[in-house]
Amino acid sequence: MKADSKSFIGIAGILLFSGLLSTYWTVHAYAVDPAPAKVEAAAAQAPQVFGRAVPERKDDFAWENDRIAFRMYGPALEADGEISSGIDVWAKSTARLVINDWYRKGDYHNDHGEGVDFYKVGPSRGCGGLAVWHQGKMHPSKNWAAQEVLERGPDRLTFQLKYHPWDVGSRRFWETKTISLSAGSNLNRIESVLSSDRPDCLTVAVGIALRPGDDGISRMDPEKGLLMYWEPPNAEHGSIGCAVIVNPDHLVDMIEAEGHLLALVNTAANQPLVYYAGACWSKNLDFPNASTWEKYLREFVEKSTEF
């Protein structure tokens, strides 16, 4: 009888312990299992694009994604005498969004392991800026006059820049430029509406600034609407690759003029002109050389449904 009582107590203890153990593991599983899903969801929503006006740096407008960064100059810099509506490039070797940090630190002309601003846009078209083409010359606008962010991520940025009127021959033009940059892409989609006091058609030059030296590599492919340029290497920072892609159906010619590769495109006043322009950096492992950049661009053209 004593043995039976001990057996009963022993069995009850085991059952109680088993019940507690079972309860413990059930609760433990419930607490831990959802965490990876939450982490993935949070990661999926993390912004991969960013852009803003930068009044603390004389009205730059700067934008970026997980691959590359760009900027265009605004009214405060124009007031100081620096006139440019070209597209500047900031080289990046990190997927991290860096614009705010770089402006805050003010040392973006030196590479601290994430990239560097060593591209020189000046008054040129830079990496995909445009100008009205008239009598064999480029006639660009001045700096942007107004800006507005239309879409802010998490995986696509869209913003708009407006330009004051400027005169070309007997005509007056003013431009509204809408730029979109998606995560994972090195190319901006640019939609430019050139309004005019006359409804006639016009020719626009979309350009890439050339650099001194014999080591640059350029490609002109009118059939694909593709301009590509791989800059001569900078001894410290490597090379920037630039590209412009236009609708070949609207292409007049591709030429070298005024220190640029130019795609000359017919368009109508007050109607949208759509093209792509972008850049890469040789110290970003995706594009160590010109051939990898050209391959990327040709694959983009083949897959694109825009034109």
PAMARRO-926281 format. One line per 8 residues: their letters; for each residue x, y, z of N, C-alpha, C. Coordinates in pm, whole numbers. Layout:
# PAMARRO-926281
A	X Y Z X Y Z X Y Z  ...
# end
This chain:
# PAMARRO-926281
MKADSKSF	82 -119 0 0 0 0 87 126 0  195 125 82 287 238 83 354 255 -51  389 140 -106 452 147 -237 357 208 -338  231 165 -330 134 220 -426 117 371 -406  117 417 -279 102 559 -251 220 639 -306  341 584 -286 459 652 -339 455 656 -492  407 542 -547 399 538 -694 301 643 -745  190 654 -672 89 752 -714 145 895 -706
IGIAGILL	214 921 -592 273 1056 -577 378 1081 -685  460 977 -712 563 992 -814 504 1018 -951  401 942 -983 337 959 -1114 272 1097 -1124  206 1138 -1013 143 1270 -1014 247 1380 -1034  363 1363 -968 470 1463 -983 521 1472 -1124  537 1352 -1183 583 1350 -1323 482 1418 -1414  352 1387 -1391 248 1447 -1474 245 1598 -1456  258 1642 -1329 258 1785 -1303 378 1852 -1369
FSGLLSTY	495 1792 -1355 616 1847 -1417 603 1852 -1570  546 1740 -1622 528 1733 -1767 433 1844 -1814  326 1864 -1734 231 1969 -1770 295 2106 -1768  375 2132 -1665 446 2260 -1658 544 2276 -1773  615 2168 -1801 713 2172 -1911 644 2199 -2044  528 2129 -2061 452 2149 -2184 404 2293 -2196  353 2343 -2081 306 2481 -2082 420 2578 -2112  537 2553 -2054 653 2639 -2075 692 2645 -2223
WTVHAYAV	701 2530 -2284 745 2528 -2424 640 2590 -2515  512 2572 -2482 409 2635 -2562 422 2787 -2559  438 2841 -2439 452 2986 -2424 581 3034 -2490  687 2959 -2471 816 2995 -2528 808 3004 -2681  743 2909 -2745 729 2906 -2890 646 3025 -2937  541 3057 -2861 455 3168 -2898 529 3301 -2892  619 3315 -2796 691 3440 -2778 799 3459 -2884  864 3353 -2928 980 3366 -3015 944 3360 -3163
DPAPAKVE	851 3276 -3203 827 3249 -3343 793 3373 -3428  711 3469 -3380 675 3580 -3469 788 3677 -3494  894 3675 -3415 999 3777 -3426 1062 3786 -3565  1102 3674 -3628 1161 3685 -3762 1068 3752 -3862  940 3723 -3855 845 3785 -3946 839 3936 -3924  844 3975 -3796 841 4118 -3767 967 4187 -3819  1080 4120 -3804 1206 4175 -3853 1201 4190 -4004  1150 4087 -4073 1141 4093 -4219 1047 4204 -4264
AAAAQAPQ	934 4219 -4193 838 4322 -4229 899 4460 -4211  971 4477 -4101 1036 4606 -4075 1140 4636 -4182  1217 4533 -4219 1320 4551 -4321 1257 4586 -4456  1142 4523 -4484 1075 4548 -4612 1028 4693 -4623  996 4757 -4509 947 4893 -4509 1058 4997 -4493  1180 4954 -4467 1289 5049 -4450 1312 5126 -4580  1317 5259 -4576 1336 5337 -4699 1466 5302 -4770  1458 5289 -4900 1577 5266 -4982 1602 5381 -5078
VFGRAVPE	1522 5487 -5065 1539 5608 -5146 1520 5729 -5055  1579 5840 -5096 1565 5962 -5017 1599 6081 -5106  1536 6194 -5078 1570 6316 -5149 1510 6436 -5079  1577 6549 -5090 1525 6671 -5029 1599 6792 -5083  1535 6908 -5069 1605 7034 -5089 1699 7056 -4971  1813 7119 -4999 1915 7137 -4896 1946 7287 -4884  1861 7360 -4813 1883 7505 -4802 2012 7540 -4730  2059 7450 -4642 2183 7478 -4570 2306 7469 -4661
RKDDFAWE	2289 7419 -4785 2399 7414 -4881 2356 7487 -5009  2308 7610 -4991 2273 7698 -5103 2173 7636 -5199  2071 7569 -5142 1957 7520 -5220 1989 7409 -5318  2083 7321 -5283 2093 7197 -5361 1960 7124 -5354  1932 7042 -5454 1835 6932 -5437 1914 6804 -5456  1919 6721 -5353 1997 6597 -5356 1905 6478 -5341  1937 6369 -5412 1856 6248 -5399 1944 6125 -5418  1894 6011 -5368 1976 5889 -5369 1887 5766 -5355
NDRIAFRM	1949 5651 -5385 1890 5522 -5351 2000 5434 -5292  1981 5304 -5295 2078 5213 -5235 2201 5192 -5323  2210 5262 -5437 2322 5241 -5530 2403 5368 -5559  2337 5482 -5570 2400 5601 -5626 2328 5725 -5573  2389 5842 -5589 2326 5967 -5545 2352 6075 -5649  2262 6176 -5651 2270 6285 -5747 2232 6415 -5678  2262 6526 -5746 2210 6655 -5700 2203 6753 -5816  2117 6854 -5798 2106 6964 -5894 2103 7094 -5815
YGPALEAD	2151 7202 -5879 2173 7327 -5809 2051 7418 -5814  2033 7495 -5704 1915 7577 -5689 1941 7727 -5687  1840 7804 -5646 1845 7950 -5661 1952 8020 -5578  1982 7972 -5458 2082 8041 -5376 2220 8034 -5440  2253 7921 -5502 2382 7910 -5569 2384 7997 -5695  2270 8004 -5764 2261 8092 -5882 2285 8237 -5842  2231 8278 -5726 2250 8415 -5678 2397 8445 -5652  2475 8342 -5622 2619 8358 -5600 2700 8351 -5730
GEISSGID	2629 8332 -5842 2696 8334 -5972 2731 8198 -6028  2693 8089 -5959 2721 7954 -6011 2597 7903 -6083  2602 7905 -6215 2486 7873 -6298 2502 7733 -6354  2407 7643 -6324 2411 7508 -6379 2276 7440 -6362  2229 7380 -6471 2113 7291 -6463 2153 7149 -6500  2284 7121 -6494 2333 6986 -6518 2309 6896 -6397  2326 6766 -6416 2304 6668 -6309 2439 6626 -6253  2457 6649 -6124 2579 6613 -6053 2565 6470 -5998
VWAKSTAR	2678 6404 -5976 2679 6266 -5927 2757 6257 -5797  2700 6187 -5700 2773 6148 -5579 2794 5997 -5584  2919 5955 -5581 2952 5812 -5589 2933 5746 -5454  2869 5628 -5454 2843 5553 -5330 2894 5410 -5342  2947 5359 -5231 2986 5217 -5224 2911 5147 -5112  2804 5208 -5065 2721 5152 -4958 2576 5160 -4999  2495 5067 -4948 2350 5074 -4970 2283 5169 -4872  2356 5213 -4771 2301 5303 -4671 2270 5439 -4733
LVINDWYR	2162 5502 -4686 2129 5637 -4732 2218 5737 -4659  2292 5818 -4735 2402 5895 -4676 2386 6046 -4686  2291 6095 -4762 2285 6237 -4793 2285 6324 -4668  2197 6294 -4574 2190 6379 -4455 2320 6380 -4377  2380 6263 -4362 2507 6254 -4289 2617 6330 -4361  2624 6316 -4491 2732 6382 -4566 2718 6535 -4559  2597 6585 -4573 2579 6730 -4560 2609 6777 -4418  2566 6700 -4320 2589 6740 -4181 2738 6748 -4149
KGDYHNDH	2814 6650 -4198 2957 6646 -4170 3037 6741 -4261  2984 6768 -4381 3048 6863 -4470 3182 6819 -4526  3205 6688 -4529 3335 6638 -4574 3318 6535 -4685  3222 6558 -4774 3190 6458 -4876 3285 6459 -4995  3383 6547 -4997 3485 6542 -5102 3599 6446 -5066  3588 6383 -4950 3683 6280 -4908 3608 6150 -4883  3665 6040 -4928 3602 5908 -4912 3637 5850 -4776  3535 5829 -4694 3553 5768 -4562 3498 5625 -4558
GEGVDFYK	3494 5562 -4675 3453 5422 -4682 3313 5399 -4735  3237 5508 -4762 3101 5494 -4813 3083 5558 -4950  3179 5637 -4994 3168 5704 -5122 3223 5844 -5113  3205 5921 -5223 3270 6052 -5230 3208 6134 -5343  3210 6265 -5326 3172 6355 -5434 3299 6402 -5504  3328 6340 -5619 3443 6386 -5697 3405 6415 -5842  3277 6404 -5876 3229 6438 -6010 3216 6589 -6020  3261 6647 -6128 3258 6792 -6146 3155 6827 -6255
VGPSRGCG	3042 6882 -6211 2938 6915 -6307 2958 7055 -6365  2991 7153 -6282 3011 7289 -6330 2893 7335 -6414  2918 7412 -6521 2808 7458 -6608 2769 7357 -6715  2825 7237 -6711 2799 7135 -6813 2661 7073 -6795  2627 6981 -6884 2503 6902 -6868 2524 6789 -6768  2650 6770 -6725 2677 6666 -6627 2641 6530 -6678  2561 6461 -6600 2524 6323 -6633 2375 6316 -6667  2338 6381 -6782 2201 6368 -6830 2116 6493 -6826
GLAVWHQG	2178 6609 -6806 2101 6733 -6817 2067 6764 -6962  1974 6858 -6981 1932 6890 -7118 1944 7038 -7147  1932 7071 -7275 1932 7209 -7322 1851 7215 -7450  1795 7330 -7479 1734 7351 -7611 1848 7359 -7713  1831 7289 -7826 1932 7288 -7933 1883 7382 -8043  1962 7487 -8067 1920 7589 -8165 2042 7641 -8238  2035 7636 -8371 2144 7683 -8457 2278 7621 -8420  2274 7489 -8393 2396 7413 -8369 2460 7434 -8234
KMHPSKNW	2385 7488 -8137 2440 7511 -8004 2338 7475 -7896  2391 7447 -7777 2307 7422 -7660 2269 7554 -7593  2143 7561 -7551 2093 7678 -7478 2021 7628 -7353  2094 7610 -7243 2032 7554 -7122 1963 7660 -7037  1881 7613 -6946 1821 7702 -6846 1924 7737 -6740  1883 7819 -6645 1963 7842 -6526 1925 7738 -6420  1956 7763 -6295 1929 7669 -6186 1779 7655 -6162  1742 7544 -6097 1599 7528 -6067 1550 7641 -5977
AAQEVLER	1422 7675 -5993 1364 7787 -5918 1268 7742 -5809  1205 7625 -5829 1111 7572 -5729 1117 7421 -5731  1090 7360 -5616 1095 7214 -5606 979 7162 -5522  941 7038 -5550 837 6971 -5472 859 6820 -5477  857 6756 -5361 864 6609 -5355 723 6555 -5373  705 6468 -5472 572 6413 -5504 551 6274 -5444  658 6198 -5428 648 6060 -5377 776 6029 -5300  760 5979 -5178 876 5959 -5093 881 5815 -5042
GPDRLTFQ	908 5722 -5131 943 5586 -5092 828 5501 -5043  864 5384 -4983 1000 5347 -4941 1093 5301 -5054  1039 5270 -5172 1127 5217 -5276 1127 5301 -5404  1061 5417 -5402 1071 5508 -5516 1054 5652 -5469  1140 5738 -5521 1132 5882 -5494 1095 5952 -5624  999 6044 -5616 962 6127 -5731 955 6272 -5685  1018 6360 -5760 1013 6501 -5726 1009 6584 -5853  977 6711 -5837 960 6799 -5952 1043 6926 -5931
LKYHPWDV	1109 6968 -6038 1184 7093 -6039 1126 7183 -6147  1112 7311 -6115 1062 7408 -6214 1168 7515 -6236  1174 7565 -6360 1277 7658 -6402 1214 7787 -6455  1279 7899 -6423 1234 8028 -6475 1247 8031 -6627  1168 8114 -6694 1178 8124 -6840 1316 8171 -6886  1356 8122 -7005 1477 8172 -7070 1452 8181 -7220  1526 8270 -7283 1505 8300 -7425 1606 8226 -7512  1556 8170 -7621 1640 8104 -7721 1595 8156 -7857
GSRRFWET	1682 8236 -7922 1640 8300 -8047 1519 8388 -8021  1414 8368 -8099 1292 8448 -8086 1187 8381 -7998  1226 8270 -7933 1129 8197 -7852 1164 8203 -7705  1063 8185 -7621 1082 8178 -7477 1039 8039 -7430  1120 7982 -7340 1093 7848 -7286 1092 7852 -7134  1018 7762 -7075 1029 7734 -6933 1002 7586 -6913  1067 7529 -6814 1068 7383 -6801 1014 7336 -6668  939 7225 -6672 904 7149 -6552 961 7010 -6569
KTISLSAG	1049 6972 -6477 1119 6844 -6486 1074 6755 -6370  1027 6634 -6402 986 6537 -6299 1081 6419 -6304  1145 6391 -6191 1248 6288 -6184 1205 6180 -6085  1219 6054 -6127 1190 5940 -6039 1312 5850 -6032  1344 5805 -5911 1453 5709 -5891 1401 5596 -5804  1414 5474 -5853 1366 5355 -5780 1482 5284 -5712  1452 5215 -5603 1552 5134 -5535 1608 5031 -5631  1739 5006 -5622 1802 4904 -5703 1837 4946 -5844
SNLNRIES	1808 5070 -5881 1835 5117 -6017 1942 5226 -6016  2025 5228 -6119 2122 5335 -6136 2073 5444 -6229  1950 5431 -6277 1897 5522 -6378 1776 5598 -6328  1777 5729 -6346 1660 5813 -6320 1567 5813 -6442  1438 5808 -6415 1341 5836 -6521 1311 5986 -6515  1332 6054 -6627 1317 6199 -6631 1210 6235 -6733  1113 6312 -6687 1007 6361 -6776 1015 6513 -6778  1050 6568 -6893 1066 6713 -6907 956 6769 -6996
VLSSDRPD	888 6871 -6945 791 6944 -7026 848 7083 -7051  883 7110 -7175 934 7241 -7215 818 7321 -7274  768 7413 -7194 661 7499 -7242 722 7615 -7320  642 7673 -7409 695 7779 -7495 583 7875 -7531  624 7997 -7568 527 8096 -7615 485 8069 -7759  549 7971 -7823 509 7927 -7957 494 7777 -7958  394 7724 -8027 365 7581 -8020 452 7494 -8111  547 7553 -8183 627 7477 -8278 705 7364 -8209
CLTVAVGI	741 7265 -8287 830 7159 -8238 969 7216 -8214  1049 7145 -8139 1185 7189 -8110 1274 7068 -8096  1405 7093 -8094 1503 6988 -8072 1572 7012 -7939  1585 6906 -7864 1647 6911 -7732 1776 6829 -7735  1881 6880 -7671 2007 6807 -7655 2016 6753 -7513  2024 6622 -7501 2045 6558 -7371 2190 6512 -7368  2266 6553 -7265 2410 6535 -7275 2480 6470 -7160  2602 6426 -7189 2696 6373 -7091 2826 6450 -7110
ALRPGDDG	2877 6511 -7002 3002 6587 -7011 3120 6494 -7031  3207 6530 -7126 3330 6456 -7150 3444 6513 -7065  3545 6430 -7039 3660 6469 -6957 3788 6465 -7039  3889 6545 -7001 4018 6537 -7069 4082 6400 -7049  4160 6358 -7145 4230 6231 -7134 4188 6133 -7241  4276 6039 -7269 4252 5941 -7375 4194 5808 -7324  4174 5798 -7193 4132 5670 -7135 3981 5656 -7120  3905 5759 -7160 3760 5747 -7152 3706 5654 -7258
ISRMDPEK	3593 5591 -7229 3529 5497 -7323 3388 5546 -7349  3355 5567 -7475 3221 5616 -7509 3153 5522 -7608  3022 5520 -7602 2940 5442 -7695 2823 5529 -7740  2798 5528 -7870 2679 5590 -7927 2606 5483 -8006  2484 5453 -7966 2406 5349 -8033 2269 5408 -8069  2259 5476 -8184 2131 5539 -8221 2015 5441 -8230  2043 5320 -8275 1936 5220 -8290 1868 5190 -8156  1946 5191 -8049 1892 5164 -7915 1862 5292 -7837
GLLMYWEP	1902 5407 -7892 1884 5532 -7820 1977 5547 -7702  2094 5485 -7707 2184 5474 -7593 2312 5555 -7612  2341 5641 -7515 2471 5707 -7500 2535 5654 -7372  2661 5616 -7379 2733 5569 -7261 2871 5631 -7257  2915 5665 -7136 3050 5719 -7120 3110 5666 -6990  3233 5616 -7002 3311 5572 -6887 3428 5668 -6875  3430 5747 -6769 3530 5853 -6758 3671 5798 -6740  3771 5874 -6786 3910 5837 -6753 3926 5827 -6603
PNAEHGSI	4004 5729 -6556 4011 5707 -6411 4076 5822 -6335  4017 5855 -6223 4078 5945 -6127 4178 5864 -6046  4298 5913 -6028 4404 5835 -5964 4364 5789 -5824  4286 5869 -5754 4248 5834 -5617 4114 5764 -5609  4020 5805 -5693 3881 5763 -5672 3825 5669 -5779  3896 5644 -5886 3843 5555 -5989 3762 5629 -6093  3664 5560 -6153 3588 5614 -6266 3440 5623 -6237  3379 5726 -6293 3233 5739 -6298 3187 5696 -6437
GCAVIVNP	3081 5616 -6441 3016 5584 -6567 2885 5660 -6576  2856 5718 -6693 2731 5791 -6714 2657 5732 -6833  2526 5756 -6837 2446 5705 -6949 2323 5791 -6969  2278 5797 -7095 2151 5858 -7133 2082 5761 -7228  1953 5740 -7206 1873 5652 -7293 1750 5730 -7338  1733 5745 -7470 1621 5820 -7525 1539 5729 -7616  1423 5778 -7653 1338 5704 -7747 1401 5713 -7886  1447 5602 -7942 1513 5608 -8074 1421 5657 -8185
DHLVDMIE	1289 5645 -8166 1196 5691 -8268 1195 5844 -8279  1239 5912 -8173 1239 6058 -8173 1380 6116 -8191  1476 6028 -8209 1616 6070 -8216 1647 6133 -8352  1711 6250 -8348 1758 6316 -8470 1900 6273 -8502  1986 6274 -8399 2126 6241 -8421 2193 6220 -8286  2308 6155 -8289 2398 6149 -8175 2532 6205 -8218  2581 6305 -8145 2702 6375 -8187 2791 6404 -8066  2913 6444 -8096 3002 6500 -7994 3017 6648 -8024
AEGHLLAL	2980 6733 -7927 2986 6877 -7949 2995 6949 -7815  3065 7061 -7813 3076 7145 -7693 3121 7067 -7570  3211 6972 -7592 3263 6895 -7480 3167 6795 -7422  3070 6749 -7503 2968 6655 -7456 2942 6548 -7561  2893 6434 -7514 2818 6343 -7599 2673 6389 -7593  2610 6403 -7709 2474 6458 -7712 2380 6367 -7790  2262 6347 -7734 2151 6287 -7806 2056 6400 -7843  2038 6424 -7972 1948 6529 -8019 1812 6467 -8047
VNTAANQP	1710 6519 -7979 1577 6455 -7981 1472 6558 -8020  1384 6521 -8111 1271 6608 -8145 1159 6591 -8043  1099 6701 -8006 985 6696 -7914 892 6812 -7948  776 6813 -7886 679 6920 -7908 673 7007 -7784  656 7136 -7803 639 7225 -7690 514 7185 -7611  524 7196 -7479 413 7169 -7387 375 7021 -7378  462 6933 -7432 438 6790 -7425 554 6722 -7352  527 6611 -7280 635 6547 -7204 738 6477 -7292
LVYYAGAC	863 6500 -7261 976 6427 -7320 1031 6336 -7212  1030 6205 -7235 1075 6109 -7135 1209 6049 -7179  1304 6044 -7086 1431 5976 -7110 1486 5926 -6978  1592 5848 -6985 1658 5796 -6866 1802 5847 -6862  1849 5876 -6743 1988 5918 -6726 2035 5871 -6589  2161 5827 -6584 2211 5778 -6455 2360 5757 -6456  2409 5696 -6348 2553 5686 -6329 2587 5565 -6244  2716 5531 -6245 2769 5426 -6159 2911 5464 -6118
WSKNLDFP	2971 5385 -6031 3106 5412 -5982 3186 5283 -5983  3311 5293 -6026 3395 5173 -6038 3428 5111 -5903  3417 5187 -5793 3446 5131 -5661 3322 5073 -5594  3209 5080 -5663 3092 5002 -5625 3107 4869 -5697  3105 4758 -5625 3144 4628 -5682 3055 4582 -5797  2938 4645 -5815 2851 4607 -5926 2910 4646 -6062  2992 4751 -6064 3041 4805 -6191 3190 4835 -6183  3273 4733 -6182 3417 4757 -6169 3482 4811 -6297
NASTWEKY	3412 4801 -6411 3472 4844 -6537 3363 4883 -6637  3405 4936 -6750 3311 4986 -6850 3222 4876 -6908  3277 4757 -6922 3199 4649 -6984 3080 4608 -6896  3097 4610 -6765 2984 4575 -6677 2877 4683 -6682  2919 4809 -6694 2824 4919 -6706 2747 4911 -6839  2817 4884 -6947 2750 4872 -7076 2653 4754 -7078  2693 4643 -7018 2604 4526 -7012 2475 4560 -6937  2489 4628 -6826 2372 4669 -6746 2279 4757 -6830
LREFVEKS	2335 4852 -6902 2254 4944 -6980 2183 4874 -7095  2253 4785 -7163 2191 4716 -7276 2080 4622 -7228  2100 4560 -7114 1994 4476 -7057 1873 4561 -7018  1899 4680 -6965 1788 4771 -6931 1709 4808 -7054  1779 4843 -7163 1712 4881 -7286 1627 4766 -7339  1681 4645 -7337 1609 4530 -7389 1483 4499 -7308  1488 4521 -7177 1375 4491 -7091 1273 4605 -7081  1314 4725 -7118 1229 4842 -7098 1107 4838 -7189
TEF	994 4878 -7134 871 4890 -7213 834 5038 -7232  924 5127 -7192 896 5271 -7199 890 5321 -7343  983 5273 -7428 993 5325 -7565 953 5215 -7664
# end
